[in-house]
Amino acid sequence: MNQLSGIFVFDIETIPDLETVRRAWNVDATVLDNSLRDQWASEERPIKPAWQQIVAIAGAWIEPNGALRYLGALGSENDSEAALVRIFFQVVARHRPRLVGWNSGGFDLPVLVYRAMVHRIPAPAFYQIGEPYHSYRKRFDEESHIDLMDVLSFYGASPRLKLDEMAQVLGIPGKLGVDGGQVWDLYQSGDLATIRRYCMTDVLTTALIYSRYAEHRGWCSADQVTTFEQSVVAWLEAQDDPIWARFLDQWTARLPQVLGRQSWDDGQALSDGGADTMMR
């Protein structure tokens, strides 16, 4: 098996691809976008993963020693969907991470593959890493990719929880003020900054859930858990946006111990020129 270099926790935010929806539903251009929106919002005609358009991708990089080295939205607000998808697959090819997500096997990864095909983006490394036994697409294997929602439900034997529901189980703040149902309206108003921040919040929540799962599985030592939690605190303390201060206050208030402090260095690199460079 090809050696993995670290953990990449990721999430995507999407809106329906209206051109595809119109073709799939045989709806002409005279039907207003908001009329289509009302149909899928009521679940009268649900939107399939293949009909989604990606508007944001966020990720967190966790080093083997447990340290959080990067948390951010990939690319920039001005990047096209194709650019964001290309960046994601470049991260996979360059850094060969273990991928971690929430419903990532049922939604995020299939959507990324669909949209890569739409934009004719080659991604051979995605299919080569971990082969022949531990590929990113293998469902019942946690070596290269872990879909936490699927794993924690015993692959559907138990009811699957939403991300925010699992966050509440573990005392993690989860969604603060924005949820997935608002992404369409935020996109229509041009507020990509809020969408990207919301995507980052979901990534941080997923990373914290993964830390607890890895601790439970015996994959990490007490020192690694402490290193991770302290590095998350340091990252949160370094942010100017008050939403992160709120997240920090709610999260640390629920932890059983007082976390130590360390400073966050935005220059801490994944490799090859730094986190910000690598994610663009």
SVG drawing of the C-alpha trace seen along z (x, -y; Angstrom):
<svg xmlns="http://www.w3.org/2000/svg" viewBox="-44 -40 52 46">
<polyline fill="none" stroke="black" stroke-width="0.4" points="0.0,0.0 1.2,-3.5 2.1,-5.3 -0.3,-8.0 1.2,-11.2 -1.5,-12.7 -5.2,-13.3 -7.2,-15.6 -10.7,-16.3 -12.9,-17.8 -16.4,-19.0 -18.1,-20.6 -21.0,-23.0 -23.2,-22.7 -26.2,-24.2 -28.3,-22.5 -26.8,-22.8 -29.9,-24.4 -28.9,-23.5 -28.7,-19.8 -31.9,-20.0 -33.8,-21.5 -32.6,-18.7 -33.4,-16.0 -36.8,-17.4 -37.6,-18.4 -38.3,-21.9 -37.8,-24.8 -36.2,-28.2 -39.5,-30.0 -39.7,-28.3 -38.1,-30.6 -35.1,-29.4 -36.9,-30.1 -39.8,-27.9 -37.4,-25.0 -35.9,-25.8 -39.3,-25.5 -39.8,-22.1 -36.5,-20.6 -36.7,-22.5 -40.1,-20.7 -38.5,-17.4 -41.2,-17.1 -38.4,-16.4 -35.2,-15.8 -31.9,-16.8 -29.5,-13.8 -25.8,-14.2 -25.0,-14.1 -27.1,-17.3 -25.1,-19.4 -22.7,-22.2 -19.8,-22.8 -19.5,-26.3 -17.1,-25.8 -14.6,-23.1 -12.9,-23.3 -10.3,-21.2 -8.2,-20.6 -4.8,-19.0 -3.8,-17.0 -0.2,-15.8 0.7,-12.3 1.7,-13.8 -1.9,-15.1 -1.2,-18.8 -3.6,-20.8 -1.5,-22.4 -4.1,-23.9 -7.8,-24.8 -9.3,-26.8 -11.4,-27.0 -9.6,-25.9 -8.9,-28.5 -10.6,-31.9 -14.1,-33.3 -13.4,-34.2 -12.4,-30.7 -14.6,-28.7 -16.0,-25.4 -13.5,-23.7 -10.7,-25.4 -11.9,-24.3 -12.3,-20.7 -8.9,-20.7 -7.3,-22.0 -9.0,-19.2 -7.6,-16.5 -4.2,-18.1 -4.1,-18.0 -4.9,-14.3 -2.3,-13.6 0.5,-15.7 0.0,-14.8 -1.6,-11.3 -3.7,-11.8 -6.2,-9.7 -9.5,-11.4 -12.1,-11.9 -15.6,-13.3 -19.2,-13.1 -21.3,-11.4 -18.3,-11.8 -18.7,-8.3 -22.4,-8.9 -22.2,-12.5 -19.0,-14.6 -16.6,-12.2 -19.2,-11.2 -20.1,-14.8 -16.4,-15.7 -16.0,-12.9 -19.1,-13.9 -18.0,-17.5 -14.4,-16.5 -16.0,-14.6 -18.2,-17.6 -15.1,-19.8 -12.9,-17.1 -10.4,-17.1 -8.1,-14.1 -7.5,-12.7 -5.6,-9.4 -4.0,-9.5 -7.4,-9.4 -7.8,-5.9 -4.2,-4.7 -3.5,-5.7 -4.0,-2.8 -4.5,-0.2 -5.0,2.7 -6.5,3.1 -7.1,-0.3 -8.5,-2.7 -10.4,-5.8 -13.5,-4.2 -13.6,-1.1 -16.5,-1.4 -15.7,1.2 -12.1,0.1 -10.8,-2.8 -7.2,-3.0 -7.5,-5.6 -10.9,-7.1 -13.3,-7.2 -16.9,-8.3 -17.6,-8.9 -21.4,-9.0 -21.3,-5.6 -18.8,-4.0 -20.5,-5.2 -23.9,-4.0 -22.3,-0.5 -22.8,-1.0 -26.5,-1.7 -27.4,1.0 -28.1,-1.9 -29.8,-5.1 -27.4,-7.6 -26.9,-10.9 -26.6,-14.3 -23.3,-16.0 -24.8,-18.5 -26.6,-15.7 -23.3,-13.9 -21.7,-17.1 -24.3,-17.6 -23.6,-14.0 -20.0,-14.9 -20.5,-18.5 -19.0,-20.1 -20.7,-23.4 -21.4,-22.3 -23.4,-24.6 -23.5,-28.2 -26.1,-30.4 -25.9,-28.8 -27.0,-25.5 -27.0,-23.8 -30.5,-24.9 -29.3,-28.5 -26.5,-28.0 -28.7,-28.6 -29.9,-32.0 -26.4,-32.9 -25.1,-32.1 -27.8,-34.0 -26.9,-37.1 -23.2,-36.7 -22.2,-35.9 -19.6,-33.3 -17.5,-34.4 -20.3,-33.1 -20.6,-29.9 -16.9,-29.3 -16.8,-30.0 -19.8,-27.6 -17.9,-24.9 -14.9,-25.4 -17.1,-25.1 -18.3,-21.8 -14.8,-20.7 -13.7,-21.6 -16.7,-19.8 -15.8,-16.7 -12.2,-16.9 -13.2,-17.1 -15.5,-14.1 -12.7,-12.2 -10.3,-12.9 -12.7,-11.3 -13.2,-8.3 -9.4,-7.9 -9.0,-8.1 -11.7,-5.5 -10.1,-3.2 -6.7,-3.4 -5.1,-5.0 -3.6,-7.9 -1.9,-8.4 -2.9,-10.8 -0.1,-13.1 -1.4,-13.2 -4.9,-14.0 -3.6,-16.8 -1.5,-18.1 -4.5,-18.2 -6.8,-19.9 -4.2,-22.5 -3.5,-23.3 -7.2,-23.7 -7.4,-26.1 -4.4,-28.0 -6.0,-28.2 -9.3,-29.5 -7.6,-32.1 -5.8,-33.4 -8.9,-34.2 -10.5,-37.6 -14.1,-36.5 -16.3,-36.5 -17.9,-33.2 -14.7,-31.4 -14.5,-33.0 -18.0,-31.8 -17.0,-28.3 -14.0,-28.3 -16.0,-29.5 -18.7,-26.8 -16.2,-24.0 -13.7,-24.6 -16.6,-25.1 -17.6,-21.5 -14.2,-19.9 -13.4,-17.9 -10.0,-19.6 -8.4,-23.0 -6.4,-22.9 -2.9,-24.3 -2.1,-27.1 0.2,-27.4 0.6,-30.1 -0.7,-29.6 1.6,-30.3 -0.2,-30.9 3.0,-30.0 3.0,-26.4 3.3,-24.4 1.7,-21.3 4.7,-21.1 5.9,-22.6 5.7,-26.3 3.1,-26.5 -0.5,-25.7 -1.9,-28.7 0.2,-28.1 -0.7,-24.4 -4.4,-25.0 -4.5,-27.4"/>
</svg>
